[in-house]
């Protein structure tokens, strides 16, 4: 998976973080767990972007 711009993933992480926070407050553990997985995936796309940029340097 490769992304052209990390900004979209950062925005997605912020949105998911807010949703996860709300789920945790509501004790919706299953939703919070699913959202945590989505945060990890979005963060991984940023990592892959960085690794790709490092290869270019």
C-alpha positions in Angstrom: 0.0 0.0 0.0 1.4 3.3 -1.0 0.0 6.8 -0.6 0.9 10.0 -2.5 0.3 12.3 0.4 0.4 11.6 4.1 -2.0 14.4 4.9 -5.1 12.4 4.1 -4.0 9.7 6.5 -3.3 12.2 9.3 -6.8 13.6 8.9 -8.3 10.1 9.0 -6.3 9.3 12.2 -7.6 12.5 13.9 -11.2 11.5 12.9 -10.8 7.9 14.1 -9.2 9.1 17.3 -12.3 11.2 18.1 -14.6 8.3 17.3 -12.5 5.9 19.4 -12.6 8.4 22.3 -16.4 8.6 22.1 -16.6 4.8 21.9 -14.4 4.4 25.0 -16.5 6.9 27.0 -19.6 4.9 26.0 -17.9 1.6 27.0 -18.4 0.3 23.4 -15.3 -1.8 23.6 -15.9 -3.6 20.3 -16.2 -0.4 18.4 -13.2 1.1 20.1 -11.2 -2.0 19.2 -12.2 -1.8 15.6 -11.4 1.9 15.5 -7.9 1.2 17.0 -7.3 -1.3 14.2 -8.2 1.4 11.6 -5.9 3.9 13.3 -3.1 1.3 13.0 -3.8 0.8 9.3 -3.8 4.6 8.7 -0.5 5.0 10.6 1.0 2.1 8.6 0.2 4.0 5.4 2.2 7.0 6.7 5.1 4.7 7.6 5.1 3.2 4.1 5.0 6.7 2.7 8.1 7.7 4.8 9.9 4.5 3.9 9.3 5.2 0.2 10.6 8.8 0.6 13.7 7.5 2.3 14.4 5.2 -0.6 14.3 8.2 -3.0 16.9 10.1 -0.9 
